[in-house]
Amino acid sequence: MNTGNRVKPARSTRLVLALLLLSVLSGCSSAGYYWQSVQGQWQIMRAARPIPEWLDEAQTPPSLRQRLALAQRMRAFAVSELHLPDNPSYHRYADLQRRAVVWNVVAAPPLALTLKTWCFPVAGCVGYRGYFHEAEARAQAAALQADGLEVNVYGVPAYSTLGWLNWAGGDPLLNTFIHYPEGELARLLFHELAHQVVYVQDDTMFNESFATAVERLGGAAWLAQQGSDAARQEYAVFDGRRRAFRTLALEARQELTAIYAAHQTQQIDEPAAASQKAAAMARLRARYAELRNTWGGYPGYDA
């Protein structure tokens, strides 16, 4: 361990207390979940080091050095051009040695598009439950499946502590997203910083819509003013694929909405609804396979 990165005892105690408070305010409903939240955030804070240390270290790969320098230019742009918070967040970097920072569990009834929600005193009600260890997320998923819900577990590259831990170093850059394409890296940073500007309890739709608006406008501004021709072309291809996939997903959602509404109003029984749902999902997969072929086999949306 790099001893220069150790937190001094007094600061360490304050950070642990802050993390405990953060978990309480986030409404962790069980001791196990409560403790994994504290441990997970604590480990991230401990792993993070100031970016100048990484840039000055001979062992830092050139590709990582370049991305960290790029991220710092984006961070300065966020303040000067987008008027996002000028605070300690994203001035440090941590390599977590894993592919996701947390794994989210989402669940819904088999014949509905309404997510199960978990409610927390400060964060409000959200349609997911996050775990720092994938095994724990999958154990929660199995319990929800046993209750008859359909469940998905997915890795998350970044999340915001909403500025609550800026005094302790803030949210760091992470290996889980630092090598994203330039346009996507800019959008992610602007999105997470936007959550530190406005966060409304119990309104995930507004919170994510606001942050998404900031990331889209900010990302476009970055590419126009700072991005290279190659970065702009790369982003155009990436975003074109995303828009095409979202169109497919929206079409499938509309089909499912109609099927579930017919079931809820007793126009069709449960077996018929389940059969129509399976057919709708099969059509979605077939349409996606056709779309994927036009991308030269790009697998980014297979999951």
C-alpha angles and dihedrals in degrees: 000000000000103000090203088066097055116117114239113250097250092047090044091055092048091049093051090049091049091051091049089051091047091054091049091049090047089060101240100190100200135042092239094051091043093054097045089053092053094044094046095051092043092054091051092051091048093049095051120098130181112273094238088063091055092046092051095046114101092213094059108109114243091238092056092045089054093048094049091051089048091050090053091054088051090049091054090047090053090059101039100039106022098033091229118157119298099214140118096284116118096010091105133057133213131189104209094184091231137089098244135031093218138358118229124211118209127180141179138171114273093250103037140068094216113114122225107248135212117206125216127183097239105018091045124209117337133175098235142053119217130214130186091214121057093213091059091049091052091048089055089047091053091052091052091048089053087058090057099259127133108239141193131189119200136172120246120210097201144002136183127242085202093241094296092122101040089110088061096048102289128234112334132216108259138208087238091076111007092101095051116128110280096255092048093047090054092048093049094051093047091047095052093044089051089061087062090057100051132009122165119197116241093008110100091157092059095040094052094040091053093048091045091052090051093048094049095047093040094046092051090049092049094051092045095048105028109013125100123237088254091053092049092049092047091051093047090057093045094048092045090058091047093051092048092050092048089054090055092047093050092051090052091047090053091051092050092046090057093047094049092046090053090052094047091052090048094244088128131021126240098265091051092048091049091049093049090047091053090050092050091051091048089053090050092052092047092050090048092051089054092048092047090055090059088056092057091253097308103173101197096118099038093108 
